[in-house]
Amino acid sequence: MSVSLTRGSSRETLSPQEVQQLRQQGSLVVDARRVRPRYFDGRFLAARDLIRDQQYMLVREADLARSVGSGVAEGLQVEDGATAQTLLIRAGQGVTPAGELVRLPADLSVNLADIAMAEQLSARFGLSRLPSAPPRSRTGLFVLALRPVEYTDNPVGAYPTSLTGPRTVEDGDVIEATAVVLIPWQEDGAADPPDARRARAARTIFTQPQDRGVSANVLPLAMLALQSNTLRWIDEAMVRRELGSDRGDLPGLGFSPRGLRLAHLMQYQNHLVDVMAQLSGRAFAAASQFEALPPAGPLPPGVINTVDFTQRFFPSMVDVDFSVIPEDELPALVEETLALPPTDLRASDAALDLTAVMVLAPVPRDEFRAVLGRLASRSRVLKPAAPNLLARRRPLEVLQGLRLPLAVDVPATPTLADAEWSRLAQLPTLWYLRQRHLAYRDDLVGVPQRLVSSNDLLQEQVVATRVAALGLTEPYQRVLAASTPQAAALTVSLLASPRLVASPALTAATLGSLVQKVDDATPGASPVTGSVAPPAPAVEVSVAPPSTVDPVPAADTADTAATASTPPSAPAPTPAAAAEPGVTGVPAAPLAINPSVRIDAQAVQSVAAEVARPGVGAGLANLEAAGGATLSNAALTTLASGTAWKSVDSVAATAAPAQVELLAQRLNSSSPANLNLAKTLRSAQRGTLS
């Protein structure tokens, strides 16, 4: 169907015969609401005809609005007022489930003590099935909502409708408005404290979606808890829904619409903040404050006991694991987990026994590799500290279903991995995710293998050639001489990364941090002077022969004596000869331990994480760009002499371009021995370098 701007709609008009034929065939669908008056010359018009025209347009607008969903379009936040009996509703607009538009053009302060207005609205609009509470004792849960209303105003004179009729006065305008209403929440009538009723209402809304008797012609904004007409708490996420939030779940998959699942997460976060403020940061069990948990959400501090790695937040029947994740991947995992059903803490033990939760510690991506290097495994099990549902059971139920957890063995000597797990457990940004029961694990079909380049020897030669061209062979060789084989391989791989290949200054800075690691691990080491320390002699540890051996023949004795008199430079016996069966009395090959090894793979990973942090290297890039030339070998040697490059990087990142150019010239023209780097940096930072 096309629309002409001058002729209007180009709908096809059916003749009476065609209408009759389509009706007989049953292929004509008529909507009784979509009937408008037909105007023609000579028709007598009455007020009812024009009213029908207006009603037709209102119905069409409501149908169009319902096609995009219902909810708050913008604004309409509910906040505490100046007193405990007032509320503040911010300006905004939204659409009711019936398709009606409600709008507040300005912030509105609502007085909850104005019971007369609330009672009149409740009675007029029929919002509650129960009688309204007395004015001074209104207690319970209420839904604060907006309802579209209209009234007539602005009287005008009306002419008589007959020859003998009198003139009258009628309202000349129909004014559309928005009314603020309170809808009593239909509960089971339990006289629990308001905080407990909040947890019960959240469980009812998010785990048992159903129609609670709220009219489709109102827009819920928040749930309120009133006690003697005094506001106890406000929970917006309980009933507030954003416009179009359910349209993102078009296939209809998931436990409930996406808008409801996202609202549960927001409601839990707000409720958790209130609980933590109420308990002053004390640890608590989830079942003591909540009746249902969303499939994903943040955790309060102190959930994990870092002494024995137990947790008391989740029920003891729930399996809880602890792991680490890059922080930029957490939102995607939360979005994926929201498709799972919430955790009903009132469910049976059998249902909770089939529930698994993963506690995640988000860390910056540039530190993720270093954190993994300090951990023995990527996850560990968190044992329950005690059954966490005792407070919510009857004594007989406790005795019948008590399942005490096994005692947890506390390691006598914590390892480095335990220290890292302890640090991660104390992070304030822990999240939990409900796990699927689908068995997908990468170790079911094999073990993970680290990918290496196709030609490691060529890569090492390229790195050595580039380092030599930059005049950094001495610090490079010193780092390799003090590294374990794995650390040396990681060092070569780090120096071959594209970011370091493109920046000689960052390459020198990386070597400077590695050299500093070597110095920090060397007892009594002096500051780096740029020379390579000679490697320490190898220590030979010989394995003593068995105490019971066969007598050595004379020839063998002579051979042994000749071997013992061999100078140290002579090659040692091969392992095959030493291990030859039937030969006795031959000393084992010496086990060489190189005491010059100072750094391991973890130290190299920490340096890699350091240079990968956002903003690191920006000042060095400014130095390389100053004057349009790269830094000289003398300047690179200065940067590779330790961690002083961090100060250079920081100053060059914020200094004026002219000072950066002078700093580059000073570094290029001075040798490391004659350069007072600290004084030069202070002058550049003050802008007095010349």
N, C-alpha and C positions, 0 to 999 in steps of 0.2 A: 504494500500500500504506500502510495506517495502522497505528499501533502503540498498543495499549492498555497503560496502566501496570499494570493488574491481570491481564490475560490474555495479555500479550506480543504477539508478531507476529501479524498477521491474514493471513498468507500462505494462499493457497488450497491445500487438501490434495487431491491427486488420488487417485482410486480406481485400483486395479490395472488395470481395463479402460481407463481414460483414459490411463494410462501406456503400456500396450501400443499403443493407437491412435496416440498422439503419436510413439512410437518408429517405428512403421511409416511414418508420414508424414514422418519425418526432421525434425520441428520441436521436438524435445526435446533440449536441450543439458545434459549432465551434467558437472559439475566434480568430478573424483575427489578433489580436495583438500578439498572442502567436504562432508564426511561426518561426522556426529556420532552417538554412540550414542543409541538410543531406550530410555528407562527405562520400566518398567512393573512393577507389583506381581508378585512371584514370580520375577523375573529374577535369576539368579545373577550377581553382580558380581565382576569380576576387576580387577587393577591395570591391565591393558591397556585396559579400557574407560574408566577415568578419565584415563589418559594420552592416549587418542584425543580425549577431551573438551578437554583442555588444548591439544593440537596444533591442534584446530579453531579455538579462540579465537586462538591465535598466528597462524594463517594469515589469519584475518579481519582482525586488527590490521595485519598486514604489507600486505595488499591495500589497506586504507584509507590507510595511510601512503604507499604508492606513488602513490596518486591525486593527491597534492599535490606530488610530486616528491621529490628527494633533495638533501641538502646540510646545511650547518650552520645550525641554528635560532638559536643564540645562543652567544656565547663561543667557547671552543676556539681561542684565538689561541696561536700558537707563538712563543716568544721565546728569546733566548739565556739560558743558565743561568749559574750562578755561575762555572763554568769552561768551557773549550773542549770538554769532554767531556760536558756536561750540557745539557739542554733544560728549559724550563718551559712546560707546557701549561695554559692557563687553564681554569677550570671552565666547563662549558657542555653542550650537547646537540645532537644532530643525527640525521638519518635516512640510512641506507645506501641504495644503489640497490635493494637487495632488500626494503626496507621495514622493516628492523630499527632499533630505537631504541638509540643509544649515548649514554652520559651520564657525565660526570665531575662528581661532586657538589662537588669542591674542586680547587684548583690542584694539579697533579701535576708533580713534578720527576723527569725521566727521566735516568738515567745511561747514556750511550752505551757506556761501557766494560763494562757488564754484558752481555757477549756471550752468556753462557750462557742467560740468559732469552730473548734475541732469537733465538738458534739454536733453542731448544726450541719457541718459538712458530712460527718459520718452518717447522720440520719438521712440527709437529703440524697446522698449518693449511694446509700446502702452498701458501704464498704465492709462492714463487719457483721458476722453472723451472730455475735454475742452483744449484749447491751454494753454501752460505753461505761467505763469506770467512773466513779464519783470524781468530782473536780480535784479534790485534795489528796487522793489516794491512788492515783494512776500508777500502777506497778506492772512490770512485765516487759515483753519484747514487742516492739512496734516497727513497722516498715514505714519509713518516711518516703512519700511518693508525690509526684505531680500529676494532676488530672486536668485535661482540657474541659473547660466549661464555657458557657456563653450566657449572656443576659441582654435584655433590651434596655435602652436608655434614650435620652434626648427626645422628649415629647414634642410632637407637632400636631397641628390641627388636622382633623379628618372631616371630609365633606360627608353629608348624609348619603346613605345608600338607598334612600327612598324619597319620594316627594314630600312626605310628612315627617321624615326622620330628623332628629336633632344633630347638630354638629358635635363631634366628640374630640377628645385628645388621646392620641396613641403614641407610643414610643416609636421614634422614627429610625433607630439604628439597632442592629444586632452586634454586640461587642463580644469578641472572642477573648478569653482570658485563661489563666492557669491558676489552679487552686492547689495549695499545699495541704496534703491530707496525711493522717496517721492511720495505718491499718493494723489492727491487733494481729499478732502472729499466732496462728492456731497451733498450740502446744498440747502436751498431754496433761497440763495442769500441775506438774510437779513444782513444789515450792523450794527449788534449789536456789543457791546464790546466783547472781547474774553472770558470773564468770563461767560456772558450770553450764548454765543454759546457753551461753554462747557456743561452747564446744558441742553441745547437743544439736543446736540449730545448724551449725556448720556440717555436722555429720549427716543430718537429714537432707540438707540441700545438695551436698556434693556427692554423697554415696547412694542416696535414694531419690533421684530426680522424680518429682511428681508435682502435680498442680496443688498448690497450697491454698486455693480459694481467693487469690489476689485477682482483681478484675483485669481484663485485657486492655482496659481503657485507662490504665494508670502507668506511669513510668517510675519504677522503684529507684530510689537514690541511695538509701542506706538503711541499715537496721540499727535501731536504738534500743538501749536497755534503760528503762525508767524505774526508779524506786521512790515512791511518794512524790512523783512528779519532778524528780531530780535526775539529771542525766548521769548515767554511770559509764557508758562507753558508746562509741560510734564505730560501726564496721561497715564501710562502704562496699568492699569487695564481696560481701555476703550476698547482696541482691543487685548490685549495680552491674550492668553489662554495657559494653561499648557498642556503638552502632556498627553493624557489619562484622562483628567479631566471630559470629557463627558461620559466616559465608566462606571462611578459609577452609572449612572441612567439607567440601562439596561431595566427596565420595560417601560421606556418612560413616567413616570408619572410626574406631575408637570407642571407649566406654561411654562417652557422652560428647556433646558438641564441644568444639575447641574453645569457644568462649567460656563455657562453664569450667573446663579444666584449667584454663588460664586464670579465671577468677578464684579458683580454689588455691592456686599457688600464691596469688596476691593476698588473699585473706589470711592464709597461714603466715605469710611474712609479717603482716601487720599485727596479727594476734601474737606472734612470737616476740615481737618488740615489746608489746604491752606486758607479756608474762615475764620477760627478762627484767623490765623496769620494776615490776611488782615484787619479784624475788630478789632484787638487788644483785643479779649475776650469779646466784647460787645454782648449782646443778640440780636437775630435776628429771624425772621420767616422763616420757611423752604422754603416757596414758593418764598421768595425773592432771594434765592441762588440756589435752586434746582427745577427741574421740575418733578422729580420722585424720590421716596425713595424706597430703598430695603425693603423687608418684615421685616428685623431686622437690627439693627445697633446701634452704640453708639450715645449718645446725647451730645451736647455741654454744658459747664457749664452755670449755671444761667437759665436753662429752666423753673424751677418751682419757682414761687414767694412764699417764705416761710411765707409771712404775711397772704395772703388769699388763698394760695394753688391754684393758677391759673397757666396756661401755655399759652405761645404765640408761641410755635414752630410749632405745628400742626394747620391746619385750624380749624375754630370754628365748622365746621360741624362734625368733627371727635370726637368720644367718646374716652376719655383718662382716664384710671385708673392708680393708683400708688400702687405698692405692693413691697414686699421684697422676696428675694430668696437666698438660699445658693449659694455662688459664684462658687462652683464646679459643680452645675447643669446648669449653664448658657450656656456652649457650646452645651449641648444636646438640650436645648430648641431652640437655634439659628439654629442648624442643622435641627430641625423639622420644624421651621417656614420658612426656605428658600424654602419649597415646595409651599408656598403661592405666589400669584402674587404680584408684586410691587405696591406701592401706587402712582398713577398718580395724581400729584397735579394740573394738567390742566384739570382733569375730571370735570364733572358737579357736582353741589351741591347735586343732588340726589344720585350720585354714592359715593361721599365723606360722605354723611349722613349715608350710610350703612357700613362705615369703622370704626373699633374699634381698639384701640392701647392700649397695656399695657406697662407702664413704670416700669422697675424693678431696684431695688437697691440691688446689690450683696453684701452680708456680709459674713465673714468667717463662716464656719459651726460651729465652737466651740462657736461663739457668737450668732448664729441664735435663739436659745431658749431664751436667755436673751433679745434679741431684740423683739421677739414676746411677752414676758412678759410685756414689756413697751408699747405695742400697744394695743389699744382697739379692733381693727379688723385688718385683714390681708391686706386689701386694702381700698383705699379711692378714691373718684372721684376728678379729676382735671378739674376745670371749665376753659373755654377759657377766656383769658384776653380781647381779642377783635377780630373781624373778621380779619384773617390774609391774606386775598386775595385781600384787597382793592387796594394795590399798583399795582396789575396786571390786574385790570379791568378798563373799560371805566367808566366815571362818570355816564352815563345813566344806565349801568349795575349795578353799585353800588346802585343807588337809587331804581332800580327795584328788586334787590335780597338781599338787606341789611337785615340781621337778627342779631340784637344786642342780646348778651347774657344777661341773667338775672343777676341782681346785686347779688354779693356774700356777704353774711353776715360774717363779721369778728368777731370771738368770742372776747368778752371783756376780758376774763381771759383765756389765753391759758392753756390747760391741760398738764399733763405729756406726754400723747400720742401725742399731737400736737408738743411738744418739740422734741420727738423722730422722728416724721415724718419730722420735719424741719431739723434735723441732717442728716437723710437719703437723703433728697432732695439736700443737699449740697455736697454729695459724688461726686467725679470726675469720677466715673465709671458707671454712669447710662446708661442703654440700653433700647431700645424700641423693642417690638415685636408686629407684627400685629396679631390680634386675629381672630379665626374662628367664623363663624356665627352658628356653631353647638351648641345647648343648652345643655352643659354638666356641671352640677354643683352638688356638693355633698349634698347641702341642699335641693334638690328637693324631695328627698325620706326620709329624716330624718335629724338628727342633729349628729355631730361628738361626740363620747364618748371616753373618755380616758380609755385605757385598764389598768387593775390593775392585780396584781399577784393573784394566786388562794388562797393563805393563807397569808394575811397581818400580822396576829398575829404571825405566825411562823417566818416570815421574821424579824419582830421587835425583837423577842426573840433571833434569831440568831445574829443579829447586836449587841444587848445589851451584849450577852455573849462574842462575839469577842472583843468588845470595853473594857469590863471588864478585859479580859485576857491581853490586851495591856496596862492596867493601865490608860485608858483614860476615865474612867467613869465620873469624875468631869466635864471636858469640855463638854462631850456629854450631860450630864444632864442639864448643864447650857444653852446650845444651845436650847434644847427641851423646857426648861422652858420659854425661851424668844421668842419662835416662835409661829406663828399662826398655827392653825390645818393643813392648807395646807402646810405651810412651814415645819412643823415637819414631815409630810408624805414624802415630797420631800427630806428632810434630811436623813430619814431612807432609802429611795430608792437610794439616791446617795451613801451612805456608803455601800449598798449592791451590788453595781455595780462590775462586775468581775475585773476591773482594780484596784479598791481600795482594794478589798478582797485579791488580790495577792500581795499587797504592804502595809505593816503596816506603813511605813514611809509616803507614800502618804495619807493614812487614817488620820494620825496625822496632816499632813499638811492641809488637807481639814478641819478638826476640828479647826485648828488654824485660817484659814481664816474666818470660821463661827463665832468663838469667837471674832475676830476683828470686824466683822459686828455688833455684839451685843454691843461691847464697843463704836463703832462709833455712834451708835444710842442711847447710854445712856448719858444723859446730865451730865457733870462733872464726868465722869467715870475715875477711876484711871487705870493705866496699869494692865494688867492681872497678877495675882500672882498664879494662879492655883487653888484657892479656889472658891467654888460656892457661889455666893451671895444669901442670903435668899430671897425668893419671897416677893414682896411687898403685903401688905394686900389689899384685894379686896375692891373696893369702891361700896357701895350700893346706887343705885339711885332709890328712891321710886316714884311711880306715884301717884299723889294726887288724892283723891276721888272726884267725881263730887260735885259741890257746892250745888246742890239741891238733897237731899237724904231724905228718909223716916226716921222718928224717930227710933232710935235703942231701942229695948226692953231692960228691965233691965237684963234679962238673957244673952242677946247677949252682953250687955255692960260689964257684968262681964267676959264673955268669952273673949271679946276683951281686957279688962284690963289684964286678965291672960296671953293672948298672948303677950301683949306689955311688960309684966314683964319677959317674957321668956329670959333666957340668950342667948347671940349670938351663942353659940354652939348648941342650940336646933335646930332641923330641922324646916325649913320654911314651911308654908302651901303649899300644892300641888297646881299646876296650876288648876287642875280640880276643887278643892274645891273653889279656888278664883274666878273661872269663872262660878260657879254654878248659873243658872238662878233663879231669885227670891230672892237672897240674896243681900242685900244692906248694904252699910257702911263698907264692908270688904276691907281693904287695899290690893292693887295688890301686886303680888310677886315682890321682888326687882330685878332689872336688874343689874347683876354683870359685871363690867368692870375691867379687869385685867391690871393695868398699867405696869406690868413687861414685857408685850409683846413688843419686840423691832424690830424684823425682820419679813419680809413677804416672800412669795414665790418668788418674784422677786430677793430678796437678795440671796436666795439659788441658783436660776438659774444663777446668775452672778458668784457665786463661782464655780458652775459646769462648766460653760464656761471657767473660769480661769484655772482650773486644767486639762481641756481637750485640751488646746492649744498645738500645736506641740512643742516638746522639754521640756515641763514642766514635771518634775519628773525624768529626766535623771540623774541629780546629786544625787537625793535620791536613785535611783536604784544602782548607783555606791557605795554609802555608805553601802547599804544593802549587796552588793556583796563583799565588802572589808572584808577580813579575813574569808570569808565563813560562816558568822553568821549574824543573824538579829540584829537590833538595840535593845538595852535594853529599859525597860519601862521608865527609867529616860531620855534617849535620846528622846523617843517618846513624853514624857511630855514636853520637851523643844521645840520640833517642834510644838506641839499643843498649845503653849502659845501665839500665835499671828502670824503675817506674817513674822517673822524673818526666817522662813523656806525658803523663796524665795532667800535670800542671801546664805543660806546653799546649796540650789539646784544649784544656779548659780556657786558658787565656786567649788563644787564637780564635776560639769559637765566638767570643764576645767582644774582642778588641776591634777598634776601628780599622778599616782596610789599610790605611797608611801605616798604622802601627804593626799590622800583620806583615806588611811588606818589609819594614825595617827589621822585624824579628827574624824573618826568613834570611835576610841579608846577613844579620849577625850570626845566625847559625851556620850559614854557608862559608863565612870568611874566617871563623874562629875554630881552632882545634879544641877538642874536649878538655885538654889540660889547661888551656888558657881562657876558657869561657866561664864566666861567673853566671851560671844559668839562673840562679835565684834572683840576683840583682837585675838581670835582663828582663825576667818575667815581671818583676814588680814595676819596672819602668814602663813596660808595654801595657800593663794593666792600668797604670795611672795616666797613660797617654803621653809620657815624657821621654820615650825612647827616641834617640836621634842618632 
